[in-house]
Amino acid sequence: MVMTNQDNTPKGLRPHIVLVGKRNAGKSSLINALTEQNLSIVSSIPGTTTDPVEKAYELQPFGPVVFIDTAGLDDSGELGELRISKTQKAINRADIIVVVINEVLDEKLEAIIKNTQDKKLLYVINKIDLLSEVQLEKIKSHPELAENKPILCSALSRYGIEPLKERLNLELSGLEKIPALMADLVESSDTVVLVIPIDKEAPQGRLILPQVQVIRELLDLDTVVVVVKERELHYALKHGIKNKPKIVVTDSQAFLKVSADVPDDIGLTSFSILLARQKGDLRQYVEGIKAVNKLKTGDKVLISELCSHRPISEDIGRVKIPRWLKQHTGLNLDFEVNAGQDFPEDLSPYSLIIQCGGCMVNRPLIKHRIQQATTQQVPITNYGVVIAYMHGILERAIRPFNL
């Protein structure tokens, strides 16, 4: 099969559609019907779905999305609470939440709905072939459903699946567009230099995802893209590039050397800062960096890394940032590394959170973390921002964005 561009769209750039509801509401059957695949195990036994199940899918005519099936929100017991926690974390990633019901909304579902005001909500009454007219009217009479016009479905017979897809397409078209990485920074025919050290964590013959995404976006913008390693940058700027570059983008780990080589009248930033702007909130991260000067000996700093990879000897999150931060502050700080998509609910033990760029996840998840930190009054910043700050070049690194 020939893979299209949409087939290769990274998961972090696909809208996430999360199906939630009570056990046996038919979430798994519904997601199988939507994707026309046996993605989730279907059973009459309550609680068959335990962990969230993800499926990248091409929802026509919109395009690439991710469907997520979740455990029932009425699960019970110690394991049930863990499953509900996993479902809540999936909700944090959602662009659209499909609430699947086959009975009257109860307090637990209503509580979840009240905590998702920044999400698009879509209601589906499933298994209508098993409901009497009286039961159906009772479900529809709930104020929340009466206001939001639920879609009637039977996943088994596929009744209502096409109207559901049409509604999803409508909601998806109204979502906030993912900000571009560099489209507002350059114009057609501008020259952009990308400084890409050979990352030990990248598989041989490959670049890491943010670098690939920036290259592709710049090519789509018809810019002239020059890619060099940090050791070749000085020569390239002096002798190898005819037209003066509009901006140089570097891996954050080479920030200090690159800054020394790039004249001040050429823009400079990093891949991580570009991602901070696209996936998170660059202003918030710059504000959060002020907490570095308020740290005290023994303060706990959370290093939040969203992708799980095998740590190397000079790992950026586990080794380099802690080392640079200790050198910069002269303090003995306590660092905790949080890898993957789990994130502490209680952030009060931390004096600062340093978040990675988030290239492997979607924007709603990063925004949720920023909101969580803001609500709990814990400063949060970003890998690229903190590295630029500790090297004394933050003002220059954010200058292209006119903050």
C-alpha positions in Angstrom: 0.0 0.0 0.0 1.3 3.5 -0.9 1.4 5.7 2.2 0.0 9.2 1.8 1.2 12.3 3.6 -1.9 12.0 5.8 -1.0 8.4 6.7 2.4 9.7 8.0 1.0 12.6 10.0 2.6 12.5 13.5 0.2 11.6 16.3 1.1 14.9 18.0 -0.4 16.9 15.1 -3.6 14.8 14.8 -6.8 15.9 16.7 -7.6 13.4 19.5 -11.1 12.2 19.8 -11.7 10.4 23.1 -14.8 8.2 23.8 -15.9 8.2 27.4 -18.8 6.7 29.3 -19.9 4.1 31.7 -19.0 0.4 31.3 -21.0 -1.4 28.6 -22.2 1.9 27.1 -20.9 0.5 23.8 -17.8 2.7 23.5 -15.7 -0.1 22.0 -18.4 -1.2 19.6 -18.8 2.5 18.5 -15.1 3.0 17.9 -14.9 -0.2 15.9 -17.8 1.0 13.8 -16.3 4.4 13.3 -12.9 3.0 12.2 -14.4 0.0 10.4 -11.9 -2.2 12.3 -11.9 -4.5 15.3 -9.8 -2.1 17.2 -11.2 -2.7 20.7 -12.3 -5.9 22.3 -16.1 -6.0 22.6 -17.8 -8.1 25.3 -20.9 -8.0 27.4 -18.7 -8.3 30.5 -18.4 -4.9 32.1 -14.9 -3.5 32.3 -13.4 -5.3 29.2 -11.5 -2.1 28.2 -8.9 -1.4 30.9 -6.2 0.9 29.5 -6.9 3.5 26.8 -6.7 2.1 23.3 -5.5 4.4 20.5 -6.0 4.3 16.8 -4.6 6.7 14.2 -7.3 7.0 11.5 -8.1 9.0 8.4 -11.6 10.4 9.0 -12.8 11.6 5.6 -13.1 14.3 4.5 -11.2 15.9 7.4 -8.2 13.7 7.4 -5.8 12.4 10.1 -7.2 11.9 13.7 -6.6 9.7 16.7 -9.5 7.8 18.3 -9.1 6.8 21.9 -11.3 4.2 23.6 -11.3 4.3 27.4 -12.3 2.4 30.5 -15.7 2.9 32.0 -16.0 5.9 34.4 -18.2 3.8 36.7 -15.5 1.2 37.4 -15.0 0.2 41.0 -12.4 -1.1 43.4 -8.7 -0.3 43.6 -8.0 -1.4 40.0 -11.1 0.5 38.8 -9.9 3.7 40.3 -6.6 3.3 38.5 -8.5 2.7 35.2 -10.6 5.8 35.8 -7.4 7.8 36.4 -6.1 6.5 33.0 -9.3 7.6 31.4 -9.0 11.1 33.0 -5.5 11.4 31.6 -6.8 10.5 28.1 -9.4 13.2 28.5 -6.6 15.7 29.2 -5.4 15.0 25.7 -8.7 15.3 24.0 -9.7 17.9 21.4 -13.2 16.4 21.2 -14.8 14.2 23.8 -17.6 11.9 22.7 -19.8 11.1 25.7 -21.4 7.7 25.0 -24.5 6.8 27.0 -27.3 4.3 27.0 -29.0 5.5 30.2 -29.7 8.8 32.0 -26.6 10.8 32.8 -25.5 10.3 36.4 -23.5 12.5 38.7 -20.1 10.9 37.9 -20.4 11.6 34.2 -21.8 15.1 34.9 -18.8 15.8 37.1 -16.4 14.8 34.3 -18.3 17.0 31.9 -18.1 20.1 34.2 -14.3 19.7 34.3 -13.9 19.8 30.5 -15.2 23.2 29.7 -12.3 23.9 27.3 -13.1 20.7 25.2 -15.6 20.1 22.4 -18.3 17.8 23.7 -20.4 15.6 21.6 -23.1 13.3 23.0 -24.1 9.9 21.6 -27.0 7.8 22.8 -25.9 4.3 21.8 -27.7 1.0 21.6 -31.0 2.7 20.7 -32.2 -0.6 19.2 -32.3 -1.9 22.9 -34.2 1.2 24.3 -37.9 1.7 24.4 -39.3 5.0 23.3 -40.0 5.8 27.0 -36.4 5.1 28.0 -35.1 7.1 25.0 -37.2 10.1 25.8 -36.2 10.0 29.5 -32.5 10.0 28.5 -33.0 12.9 26.0 -34.9 15.0 28.5 -31.8 15.5 30.7 -31.0 19.3 30.4 -27.4 18.7 29.2 -28.6 16.5 26.4 -31.7 18.6 25.5 -29.4 21.5 24.9 -26.7 19.6 22.9 -28.8 17.4 20.6 -27.3 14.0 21.0 -26.8 11.7 18.0 -28.7 8.4 18.1 -26.7 5.4 17.2 -26.6 1.6 17.2 -23.0 0.5 16.7 -24.2 -3.1 16.0 -26.4 -2.2 13.1 -24.3 0.9 12.1 -27.4 3.1 12.5 -26.3 6.7 13.0 -22.6 6.1 12.3 -22.5 8.2 9.2 -24.3 11.2 10.9 -21.8 10.8 13.8 -18.9 11.0 11.3 -20.5 14.1 9.7 -20.9 15.7 13.1 -17.3 14.9 14.0 -16.1 16.5 10.7 -18.1 19.6 11.6 -16.6 19.9 15.1 -13.1 19.1 13.8 -13.3 21.9 11.2 -14.1 24.4 14.0 -11.1 23.4 16.2 -8.3 25.9 16.8 -5.6 25.4 14.2 -2.3 24.2 15.4 0.1 27.1 15.2 2.8 26.9 12.6 6.4 26.5 13.6 7.9 29.2 11.4 5.4 30.4 8.9 5.1 33.8 10.5 8.8 34.2 10.9 10.0 33.8 7.3 8.9 34.6 3.7 9.4 32.8 0.5 13.0 32.8 -0.7 14.4 33.6 2.7 17.4 31.6 3.7 17.1 29.7 7.0 20.0 27.8 8.6 19.3 24.8 10.7 22.0 23.6 13.1 21.6 19.9 13.7 24.1 18.1 15.9 24.0 14.3 15.4 21.9 13.3 18.3 23.0 10.1 20.0 19.4 9.3 20.8 18.3 9.4 17.2 18.4 6.1 15.3 21.2 5.9 12.7 20.3 7.6 9.4 17.4 9.6 10.9 16.8 13.0 12.4 14.6 13.7 15.4 11.0 14.6 14.8 11.1 18.4 15.5 14.0 18.8 13.0 12.1 16.9 10.3 8.9 18.9 10.9 10.8 22.3 10.7 12.5 21.2 7.4 9.2 20.1 5.9 7.4 23.3 6.9 10.2 25.5 5.5 10.2 23.6 2.2 6.5 24.0 1.9 7.0 27.8 2.4 9.5 27.8 -0.5 12.4 29.0 1.7 16.0 28.1 1.1 17.0 25.6 3.8 20.6 25.1 4.8 21.4 22.2 7.2 24.7 22.0 9.0 26.3 20.6 12.1 27.4 23.0 14.8 31.1 22.6 13.9 30.5 23.6 10.3 28.3 26.6 11.0 31.0 29.2 11.2 32.4 28.3 7.8 28.9 28.1 6.3 28.1 31.6 7.4 31.4 33.1 6.3 31.9 31.2 3.0 29.2 28.8 2.2 26.0 30.8 2.0 25.6 33.6 -0.5 22.6 35.3 0.9 22.5 36.4 4.6 20.2 34.0 6.5 17.0 35.4 8.0 17.3 33.2 11.0 19.3 30.3 12.4 17.5 27.6 14.3 19.7 25.3 16.5 19.4 22.3 18.8 19.3 23.8 22.3 22.3 21.8 23.4 24.5 23.8 20.9 23.0 27.2 21.8 26.1 28.7 23.3 28.5 27.8 20.5 25.9 28.7 17.8 25.2 32.1 19.5 28.9 32.9 19.3 29.0 32.1 15.6 25.9 33.9 14.5 26.1 37.7 14.0 23.7 39.7 16.1 21.8 41.0 13.1 20.7 37.4 12.2 17.8 35.9 14.1 18.5 33.0 16.4 16.3 30.5 18.2 16.0 26.8 18.9 13.8 23.9 17.8 12.7 23.5 21.4 11.5 27.1 21.6 9.7 26.8 18.3 7.9 23.8 19.8 7.2 25.7 23.0 5.3 28.2 20.9 3.5 25.6 18.8 2.5 23.2 21.5 2.5 25.2 24.7 2.6 28.9 25.7 6.0 30.6 25.2 5.0 33.7 27.2 4.1 31.5 30.2 7.4 29.6 29.8 9.4 32.9 29.8 7.5 34.1 32.8 8.2 30.8 34.6 12.0 31.1 34.1 12.0 33.9 36.7 11.6 31.2 39.3 15.2 30.1 38.7 16.5 33.1 40.6 14.2 32.3 43.6 15.3 28.7 44.0 16.8 27.7 47.4 19.0 24.8 48.4 17.0 21.6 48.6 14.1 22.8 46.4 12.6 20.2 44.2 12.6 20.6 40.4 10.4 18.5 38.1 11.9 17.6 34.7 8.9 16.6 32.6 9.8 14.5 29.5 6.9 13.3 27.5 8.6 10.7 25.3 10.1 7.5 26.8 13.6 6.8 25.5 16.7 5.0 26.7 18.7 7.5 28.7 22.3 8.1 27.5 25.3 9.3 29.4 24.7 13.0 28.5 20.9 12.9 28.5 19.5 16.4 28.1 16.7 16.1 30.7 18.4 13.8 33.2 22.0 15.0 33.1 22.6 18.3 31.2 19.8 20.5 32.4 20.3 19.5 36.1 24.0 20.0 35.8 23.7 23.4 34.1 21.0 24.5 36.6 23.2 23.6 39.6 26.1 25.4 38.0 24.0 28.5 37.3 22.4 28.7 40.8 25.3 27.3 42.8 22.7 25.4 44.8 22.2 21.7 45.7 18.8 21.1 44.1 16.6 18.0 44.2 15.7 16.8 40.6 12.9 14.5 39.8 12.4 13.2 36.2 8.9 12.3 35.1 8.9 10.4 31.8 5.9 9.5 29.6 2.4 10.9 29.8 1.7 10.4 33.5 2.0 13.7 35.4 1.7 14.3 39.2 -1.7 15.6 40.2 -0.2 17.4 43.2 2.5 19.8 42.0 2.9 21.6 45.4 6.2 19.8 46.2 7.9 21.4 43.2 9.5 24.9 43.0 9.8 24.7 39.3 8.7 22.5 36.4 10.8 22.2 33.2 8.7 20.8 30.4 10.1 19.2 27.2 9.0 20.5 23.8 6.3 17.9 23.5 7.0 16.8 19.9 5.3 13.4 20.5 2.1 14.7 22.0 -0.7 17.0 21.0 -1.3 20.6 22.1 -4.2 20.0 24.5 -2.0 17.8 26.7 0.7 20.5 27.0 -1.9 23.2 27.6 -3.5 21.1 30.3 -0.2 20.8 32.1 0.4 24.5 31.9 -3.1 25.2 33.2 -2.5 22.7 36.0 0.7 24.3 37.0 -0.8 27.8 36.8 -3.8 26.8 39.0 -1.5 25.3 41.6 0.8 28.4 41.4 3.9 26.4 40.4 6.2 28.1 37.8 6.6 26.1 34.6 9.1 26.6 31.8 10.6 24.7 28.8 13.8 22.9 28.0 14.8 25.5 25.3 13.9 28.5 27.4 15.8 27.3 30.5 18.9 26.4 28.4 18.9 29.8 26.7 18.5 31.5 30.0 21.3 29.6 31.7 23.6 30.4 28.8 22.7 34.1 29.0 21.1 34.3 25.6 17.3 34.1 26.4 16.6 37.7 25.2 18.2 36.9 21.9 16.5 33.5 21.5 13.0 34.9 21.9 13.7 38.2 20.0 12.2 36.8 16.7 8.8 36.4 18.3 8.3 40.0 19.5 7.0 38.9 22.9 
